[in-house]
Amino acid sequence: MKRIAILFSGRGSNLEYIAKAMHQKELVIVVAVTNNPEAEGILVAKRYGIVVEVVDAKKYASREDFDKEVVRILKTYKPELTVLAGFMRILTPLFTSEIRAINLHPSLLPRHKGLHAIEKSYADTYAEGGATVHWVNSELDGGEIICQKKIAKQGLSLERYRSKIKSTEKEVLAEGIAIALCPNKARV
């Protein structure tokens, strides 16, 4: 079975979706790493029997020091793929040059890189928004796109749009993981 690691910062809803849909079925989540010792996702991971490593970003003098520790932990668990699922940290080349990783982003990249992507997408002039899974490289939200899923914005309030993006993220994340792990055997 393929081995993945998941990095998260908050509620862990994407972690939970992947754990429920794929863990111990299509893959094994060997570790979940968070930068936030208060993250609700810690309880989610424990509920599924997934090892949790907390690397409190506030305890590191620099981004590079933080990334060194995350890389050290990931290398200990030897995942074939690391999945950034709601991980709210900009990673340095110390991470991006060492770790094979994908990222989930709540817009149709290359539009709306960085923070507040849902709000920016909702306010733009395009008829559709959506979510993207892409390879992680040294450019923020700039890696090669693996897959995207679009949703129509017409008639949606910002809150309804946000809700649709959040559910779409889970679907596109599962698809992106499957493609990244087995490029010739993508899910539909």
C-alpha positions in Angstrom: 0.0 0.0 0.0 1.2 3.5 -0.8 2.4 5.6 2.1 1.5 9.3 2.5 2.0 12.1 5.0 -0.5 14.9 5.5 0.4 18.4 6.7 -2.4 20.5 8.1 -2.9 23.6 10.3 -6.5 23.7 11.4 -9.8 21.7 11.7 -8.5 18.8 9.7 -11.6 18.4 7.5 -9.5 17.5 4.5 -7.4 15.1 6.6 -10.6 13.5 7.8 -12.0 13.1 4.3 -8.8 11.4 3.1 -8.7 9.2 6.2 -12.3 8.1 5.8 -12.2 7.6 2.0 -8.7 6.2 1.5 -6.7 5.4 4.7 -6.2 1.6 5.1 -8.0 1.1 1.7 -6.0 2.7 -1.1 -3.1 4.1 1.0 -1.8 4.5 4.5 -1.4 7.9 6.2 1.9 7.2 8.0 2.0 10.6 9.8 0.0 13.8 10.1 2.1 16.9 10.8 0.8 20.2 12.1 2.4 23.5 12.8 -0.4 24.4 15.2 -0.5 22.7 18.7 -4.1 23.8 19.0 -5.3 22.4 15.7 -8.6 20.5 15.9 -7.2 18.1 13.2 -5.0 16.5 15.9 -8.1 14.8 17.4 -9.2 13.8 13.9 -5.9 12.1 13.2 -6.0 10.3 16.6 -9.5 9.1 15.9 -8.3 7.3 12.8 -5.2 5.9 14.6 -2.8 8.2 12.6 0.4 9.3 14.3 0.5 13.0 14.8 3.7 15.1 15.0 3.3 18.7 16.2 6.0 21.1 15.1 5.1 24.4 16.7 6.2 27.1 14.2 6.5 29.7 17.0 9.4 27.7 18.6 11.6 28.2 15.5 13.8 31.2 14.8 13.3 31.0 11.1 11.2 29.4 8.4 14.3 27.4 7.4 14.7 26.0 10.9 11.1 25.0 10.9 11.3 23.4 7.5 14.5 21.5 8.5 12.5 19.9 11.4 9.5 19.0 9.2 11.8 17.5 6.6 13.6 15.5 9.3 10.3 14.1 10.6 9.0 13.3 7.1 12.2 11.4 6.2 11.7 9.4 9.4 8.3 8.1 8.2 9.4 7.7 4.6 6.1 8.7 2.8 6.0 8.3 -1.0 4.0 11.5 -1.1 3.4 14.4 1.2 0.0 16.1 1.0 -0.5 19.8 2.1 -4.1 19.9 3.0 -4.9 23.2 4.7 -1.3 23.7 5.7 -1.0 27.4 6.3 2.8 27.9 6.0 4.9 29.1 3.1 7.7 26.5 2.6 11.3 27.3 1.8 13.5 25.5 -0.7 14.8 23.5 2.3 11.5 21.7 2.1 10.6 22.0 -1.6 13.9 20.5 -2.8 13.8 17.5 -0.4 10.1 16.5 -0.2 7.8 15.2 -3.0 4.6 17.1 -2.2 1.3 18.2 -3.5 -0.8 21.1 -2.3 -4.6 21.8 -2.3 -5.6 25.3 -3.2 -9.1 26.8 -3.2 -9.0 28.5 -6.6 -8.4 27.7 -10.2 -4.7 28.3 -10.3 -2.9 30.2 -11.6 -5.6 32.7 -10.5 -5.5 33.9 -6.9 -2.3 32.5 -5.4 -1.8 32.8 -1.7 -4.2 33.8 1.0 -7.9 34.8 0.7 -8.3 32.9 -2.6 -11.9 32.0 -2.1 -12.9 35.7 -1.6 -10.7 36.8 -4.5 -12.2 34.1 -6.8 -15.7 35.0 -5.8 -15.1 38.7 -6.6 -13.4 38.2 -9.9 -15.1 38.4 -13.3 -14.9 34.7 -14.2 -18.1 32.6 -14.3 -16.4 29.7 -12.6 -14.2 29.2 -9.6 -13.0 25.9 -8.1 -10.1 24.1 -6.5 -6.7 22.9 -7.6 -4.2 20.3 -6.6 -0.7 21.1 -7.8 2.9 19.9 -7.2 4.8 21.9 -4.6 7.8 23.8 -5.7 9.7 26.9 -4.5 7.1 29.3 -6.0 4.0 29.9 -3.8 1.1 28.0 -5.5 3.2 27.9 -8.6 3.9 24.2 -9.2 2.6 22.1 -12.1 -1.2 21.6 -11.9 -2.3 18.0 -11.3 -6.0 18.4 -11.5 -8.8 21.0 -11.0 -12.5 21.0 -10.4 -14.7 23.9 -11.4 -17.9 25.2 -9.9 -20.3 27.8 -11.4 -20.6 31.0 -9.3 -23.8 32.3 -10.7 -26.5 32.9 -8.1 -24.3 31.9 -5.1 -23.7 34.1 -2.1 -20.2 34.2 -0.8 -21.0 31.8 2.0 -22.7 29.3 -0.4 -19.7 29.6 -2.7 -17.3 29.0 0.1 -19.3 25.9 1.2 -19.2 24.5 -2.4 -15.4 25.2 -2.6 -14.8 23.3 0.6 -16.7 20.3 -0.6 -15.1 20.5 -4.0 -11.6 20.6 -2.4 -12.1 17.2 -0.8 -13.1 15.6 -4.1 -10.2 17.2 -6.1 -7.7 16.3 -3.3 -8.6 12.6 -3.4 -8.3 12.7 -7.2 -4.9 14.6 -7.0 -3.5 12.1 -4.5 -4.5 9.2 -6.7 -3.0 10.8 -9.8 0.2 11.7 -7.9 0.6 8.2 -6.6 -0.4 6.3 -9.7 -0.3 8.7 -12.7 -1.6 6.0 -15.1 -4.4 5.0 -12.8 -6.3 8.2 -12.1 -9.7 8.1 -10.6 -12.8 9.5 -12.3 
